[in-house]
């Protein structure tokens, strides 16, 4: 059975690229959420193996680190593996400090280290 991945806050083209990147390498289905409220509804209804959060949500440019903070402090979602999608190391560090796994940037999608980090969650 494929793993479920929730992609929060990416625009349509970026979501499509992330979906292609993941589904070409892993047995997974990728769902999309535009904002925190949409993500919370989907997280309550599905068992996600991984949540990806864009650094800046496309819909309102809110901070992805804040989304991770809210999800990691909620008892229902605190244990779900999460990664921030960003090319900026300082934002990765902030997300990791909140309990997220080290994520990847959109420029790193074919980088073997990024693939290995995702494989640690989704398997090969």
N, C-alpha and C positions, 0 to 999 in steps of 0.2 A: 504494500500500500504506500503511495507516495506521501512524503512529508508535506505539511502545509507551511507556507512561508507568508507572512503578512508584510507588505511593503507600505510604509506610511509616509505620505508627504511628497512623493515624487510626481513630477509632471508626466503626462502621457508618454512622450518619447523616452524619458529616462526610465519610467516604469517598464516600458516595452524592452528596453536594452537590458535592464536588470533581470527581467523575466527570461529573456533569451539566454543570458549568461548563466543563470541558475538552472533552467530546465535542460540546457544542453549538456550539463555536467552532472546533475544530481536528479534523483527520482523525486521530484517535488512538483507541487502546484503553487502558484504565486497569486495571492489575492492582493487587492489594493485598497487602501484607506486614505482619505484625503486629510483627515484631521483627527485629533485625539478622541472626540466623541464617537466618530465612525469606527475608529480602531477599537475602542472599548466594547462597542456592540459586537464587532466581529470576534474579538478575543473571548467574549462571554459565550459565543455560540459555537466556537471551533477550538480544536486542540492544535495550536500552532507550535511547530518545532523551533521556529526562528522568527523574530520580528526585526525588520530592518527599518530604521528611522532616518529620513533625510535630515541633513544639518539644518536646513531652512525649509519648512513646509511650503510647498508651492501655492497652496490655496490662500494663505494669509501671511506668509513669511515668518511665522512663529518659530521659535527655537526648538530644534529637535532634541537637544539635551534636556530641555524642560519636559518634553513629552516622555523621554526615558525616565526622568526623575519621577514623574507622576505615575507611570506604569510600574516602576520598581518599588514605589512606596505603597502601592495598592496590594493588599493580601492576595487577591485573585490572580494577579499578573506578575507578582514579584519574582517568581521562579522561572518565568519564561525567558529563554535565552534571547538577548537583544544585541544588535550591533548598530552603530551610527554609520551612516553613509556620508563620508566626508574625506577630502584630500588634506584637511588641516590637522596636523598632529595635536595641537593644543585642544581642539574640540574632541578628538578621539580620547585624549587623556581625561577630559572632564566626564565623558560618557563612561569610561572604564571606572573612574572613581565612584560613580553611582551604581556600579554593579553590572554594567554592560560588558560584553566581550569586545575585544579589539576588533573593529570593523574594517571597512575598506572604503576607498574613494572611487568615484566613477572612472577615474583614470587608471585605477589598479585592477579593474575587473578581470583582466587576463593574467595578472601577476600570480605566479605560483604560490607565494606566501598568502595572498588573499584567498586563493582556492583552498589551500590547506586549512586556513582558519574556518572557513565555511564547512569543509569536509569534517572537521572535528565535531560539528553539530549535526550535520545532515548525513554523514557517512559518505562512502564513495559509490 
